[in-house]
Amino acid sequence: MAERFRGFLPVVVDVETGGFNARTDALLEIAAVLLEFDAQGKLGRSETIRYHVKPFEGANMDPASLAVNGIDPDHPLRPAIDERDALQRVFREVRRAIREANCTRAILVGHNSAFDLGFINEAIDRSAIKRNPFHPFSSFDTATLCGVALGQTVLSRAVKAAGLEFDEESAHSAAYDAEITADIFCEIVNRFQPIFEASF
């Protein structure tokens, strides 16, 4: 892993939010998918870490965004935890994976990754978390990768172009979106692996 990604550990992240403005809108779900190489050198999913998040005090929640992701922040059975707690739990697992892979830092993988990274960085600032395992501004954007490798930038279309299945009903949950993004990222990495190996 460290050799393939120059010391970085790719971690696929998806967030569900109360809008598009990372500074003002609520972070409502976060999911992170860890990746690993198998004995044949193929990259694949390892484990998924997912938390429902309580909106920070004064957070904006756009009804249109909530209608898309189907989240009811006030539902009595929603097992949400504080933003700081959720981040620290995710970061703990990411740091463990970094050590196990002999990497130096994690790098966020996301579909339109600037969106997810922006919400993560704002939540880190609000929570005054000092040890962020992710690179603060670099990321792997699967929208770009899919455009290059598959000729599609919309996630559902890229997944289908790669010959994978996309479940429309499960979309817009952080865990599902992170896992399907992980699948498409791994598919592209594995397709390019022979080119990478030939360069050495």
SULLINMO-V249917 format. One record per residue. N is the residue number from 0. RES is the residue in three letters. PSI is psi in degrees with one decimal (none if undefined). BURIAL is + if it has 16 or more other C-alpha atoms within 10 Angstrom, else -. Layout:
BEGIN
n=N res=RES psi=PSI burial=BURIAL
n=N res=RES psi=PSI burial=BURIAL
END
This chain:
BEGIN
n=0 res=MET psi=-45.9 burial=+
n=1 res=ALA psi=-37.7 burial=-
n=2 res=GLU psi=-39.6 burial=-
n=3 res=ARG psi=-35.1 burial=-
n=4 res=PHE psi=31.6 burial=-
n=5 res=ARG psi=43.3 burial=-
n=6 res=GLY psi=-5.9 burial=+
n=7 res=PHE psi=146.0 burial=+
n=8 res=LEU psi=112.2 burial=+
n=9 res=PRO psi=128.9 burial=+
n=10 res=VAL psi=122.6 burial=+
n=11 res=VAL psi=126.2 burial=+
n=12 res=VAL psi=138.7 burial=+
n=13 res=ASP psi=139.3 burial=+
n=14 res=VAL psi=145.7 burial=+
n=15 res=GLU psi=137.3 burial=+
n=16 res=THR psi=173.8 burial=+
n=17 res=GLY psi=15.6 burial=+
n=18 res=GLY psi=-163.5 burial=+
n=19 res=PHE psi=-7.3 burial=+
n=20 res=ASN psi=110.7 burial=-
n=21 res=ALA psi=-24.7 burial=+
n=22 res=ARG psi=-32.9 burial=+
n=23 res=THR psi=-22.6 burial=+
n=24 res=ASP psi=149.1 burial=+
n=25 res=ALA psi=141.4 burial=+
n=26 res=LEU psi=119.9 burial=+
n=27 res=LEU psi=-26.2 burial=+
n=28 res=GLU psi=146.8 burial=+
n=29 res=ILE psi=136.0 burial=+
n=30 res=ALA psi=140.0 burial=+
n=31 res=ALA psi=131.2 burial=+
n=32 res=VAL psi=122.7 burial=+
n=33 res=LEU psi=148.7 burial=+
n=34 res=LEU psi=157.6 burial=+
n=35 res=GLU psi=154.5 burial=+
n=36 res=PHE psi=138.9 burial=-
n=37 res=ASP psi=-176.5 burial=-
n=38 res=ALA psi=-23.2 burial=-
n=39 res=GLN psi=2.5 burial=-
n=40 res=GLY psi=17.0 burial=-
n=41 res=LYS psi=134.1 burial=-
n=42 res=LEU psi=136.6 burial=+
n=43 res=GLY psi=175.2 burial=+
n=44 res=ARG psi=144.3 burial=+
n=45 res=SER psi=-82.5 burial=-
n=46 res=GLU psi=155.9 burial=-
n=47 res=THR psi=130.5 burial=+
n=48 res=ILE psi=127.2 burial=+
n=49 res=ARG psi=138.0 burial=+
n=50 res=TYR psi=140.8 burial=+
n=51 res=HIS psi=141.4 burial=+
n=52 res=VAL psi=136.1 burial=+
n=53 res=LYS psi=135.9 burial=+
n=54 res=PRO psi=139.5 burial=+
n=55 res=PHE psi=159.0 burial=+
n=56 res=GLU psi=126.4 burial=-
n=57 res=GLY psi=7.8 burial=-
n=58 res=ALA psi=142.3 burial=-
n=59 res=ASN psi=141.9 burial=+
n=60 res=MET psi=105.7 burial=+
n=61 res=ASP psi=122.5 burial=-
n=62 res=PRO psi=-33.7 burial=-
n=63 res=ALA psi=-39.9 burial=-
n=64 res=SER psi=-40.3 burial=-
n=65 res=LEU psi=-32.8 burial=+
n=66 res=ALA psi=-33.8 burial=-
n=67 res=VAL psi=-47.5 burial=-
n=68 res=ASN psi=-8.8 burial=+
n=69 res=GLY psi=18.0 burial=-
n=70 res=ILE psi=131.7 burial=+
n=71 res=ASP psi=98.0 burial=-
n=72 res=PRO psi=-22.8 burial=+
n=73 res=ASP psi=7.4 burial=-
n=74 res=HIS psi=130.1 burial=-
n=75 res=PRO psi=-20.8 burial=-
n=76 res=LEU psi=4.9 burial=-
n=77 res=ARG psi=117.5 burial=-
n=78 res=PRO psi=62.7 burial=-
n=79 res=ALA psi=148.1 burial=+
n=80 res=ILE psi=164.8 burial=+
n=81 res=ASP psi=150.1 burial=-
n=82 res=GLU psi=-47.9 burial=+
n=83 res=ARG psi=-43.5 burial=+
n=84 res=ASP psi=-44.4 burial=-
n=85 res=ALA psi=-45.8 burial=+
n=86 res=LEU psi=-44.6 burial=+
n=87 res=GLN psi=-37.0 burial=+
n=88 res=ARG psi=-43.2 burial=-
n=89 res=VAL psi=-46.3 burial=+
n=90 res=PHE psi=-34.7 burial=+
n=91 res=ARG psi=-44.3 burial=-
n=92 res=GLU psi=-35.5 burial=-
n=93 res=VAL psi=-42.5 burial=+
n=94 res=ARG psi=-39.9 burial=+
n=95 res=ARG psi=-44.9 burial=-
n=96 res=ALA psi=-35.9 burial=+
n=97 res=ILE psi=-46.6 burial=+
n=98 res=ARG psi=-45.5 burial=-
n=99 res=GLU psi=-28.7 burial=-
n=100 res=ALA psi=1.7 burial=+
n=101 res=ASN psi=34.3 burial=-
n=102 res=CYS psi=170.4 burial=+
n=103 res=THR psi=-23.9 burial=+
n=104 res=ARG psi=157.4 burial=+
n=105 res=ALA psi=153.8 burial=+
n=106 res=ILE psi=130.5 burial=+
n=107 res=LEU psi=132.9 burial=+
n=108 res=VAL psi=129.6 burial=+
n=109 res=GLY psi=160.3 burial=+
n=110 res=HIS psi=112.6 burial=+
n=111 res=ASN psi=61.4 burial=+
n=112 res=SER psi=-25.7 burial=+
n=113 res=ALA psi=-33.0 burial=+
n=114 res=PHE psi=-52.2 burial=-
n=115 res=ASP psi=-44.0 burial=+
n=116 res=LEU psi=-37.5 burial=+
n=117 res=GLY psi=-43.8 burial=+
n=118 res=PHE psi=-37.9 burial=+
n=119 res=ILE psi=-46.8 burial=+
n=120 res=ASN psi=-40.2 burial=+
n=121 res=GLU psi=-40.3 burial=+
n=122 res=ALA psi=-36.9 burial=+
n=123 res=ILE psi=-45.0 burial=+
n=124 res=ASP psi=-45.1 burial=-
n=125 res=ARG psi=-36.6 burial=-
n=126 res=SER psi=-4.7 burial=+
n=127 res=ALA psi=41.5 burial=-
n=128 res=ILE psi=127.6 burial=-
n=129 res=LYS psi=-31.5 burial=-
n=130 res=ARG psi=94.8 burial=-
n=131 res=ASN psi=118.0 burial=+
n=132 res=PRO psi=-13.7 burial=+
n=133 res=PHE psi=148.6 burial=+
n=134 res=HIS psi=134.0 burial=-
n=135 res=PRO psi=-20.5 burial=-
n=136 res=PHE psi=-18.5 burial=-
n=137 res=SER psi=149.9 burial=-
n=138 res=SER psi=166.3 burial=+
n=139 res=PHE psi=118.0 burial=+
n=140 res=ASP psi=113.1 burial=+
n=141 res=THR psi=-19.3 burial=+
n=142 res=ALA psi=-42.8 burial=+
n=143 res=THR psi=-48.0 burial=+
n=144 res=LEU psi=-42.1 burial=+
n=145 res=CYS psi=-36.7 burial=+
n=146 res=GLY psi=-40.3 burial=-
n=147 res=VAL psi=-48.3 burial=-
n=148 res=ALA psi=-28.5 burial=+
n=149 res=LEU psi=-8.2 burial=+
n=150 res=GLY psi=16.6 burial=-
n=151 res=GLN psi=142.6 burial=+
n=152 res=THR psi=-20.9 burial=+
n=153 res=VAL psi=131.3 burial=-
n=154 res=LEU psi=-49.2 burial=+
n=155 res=SER psi=-39.9 burial=+
n=156 res=ARG psi=-37.3 burial=+
n=157 res=ALA psi=-41.6 burial=+
n=158 res=VAL psi=-46.3 burial=+
n=159 res=LYS psi=-37.1 burial=-
n=160 res=ALA psi=-28.5 burial=-
n=161 res=ALA psi=-3.4 burial=+
n=162 res=GLY psi=17.0 burial=-
n=163 res=LEU psi=166.0 burial=-
n=164 res=GLU psi=141.2 burial=-
n=165 res=PHE psi=124.6 burial=+
n=166 res=ASP psi=102.8 burial=-
n=167 res=GLU psi=-34.7 burial=-
n=168 res=GLU psi=-27.6 burial=-
n=169 res=SER psi=-12.7 burial=-
n=170 res=ALA psi=154.9 burial=+
n=171 res=HIS psi=19.6 burial=+
n=172 res=SER psi=141.6 burial=+
n=173 res=ALA psi=-42.1 burial=+
n=174 res=ALA psi=-47.0 burial=+
n=175 res=TYR psi=-46.2 burial=+
n=176 res=ASP psi=-38.6 burial=+
n=177 res=ALA psi=-40.2 burial=+
n=178 res=GLU psi=-40.9 burial=+
n=179 res=ILE psi=-32.2 burial=+
n=180 res=THR psi=-39.5 burial=+
n=181 res=ALA psi=-42.2 burial=+
n=182 res=ASP psi=-43.3 burial=+
n=183 res=ILE psi=-35.8 burial=+
n=184 res=PHE psi=-47.0 burial=+
n=185 res=CYS psi=-39.7 burial=+
n=186 res=GLU psi=-44.6 burial=+
n=187 res=ILE psi=-44.4 burial=+
n=188 res=VAL psi=-44.0 burial=+
n=189 res=ASN psi=-33.9 burial=+
n=190 res=ARG psi=-34.2 burial=-
n=191 res=PHE psi=-4.8 burial=-
n=192 res=GLN psi=-43.7 burial=-
n=193 res=PRO psi=-34.8 burial=-
n=194 res=ILE psi=-42.3 burial=-
n=195 res=PHE psi=-46.4 burial=-
n=196 res=GLU psi=-35.1 burial=-
n=197 res=ALA psi=-18.9 burial=-
n=198 res=SER psi=-8.2 burial=-
n=199 res=PHE psi=none burial=-
END
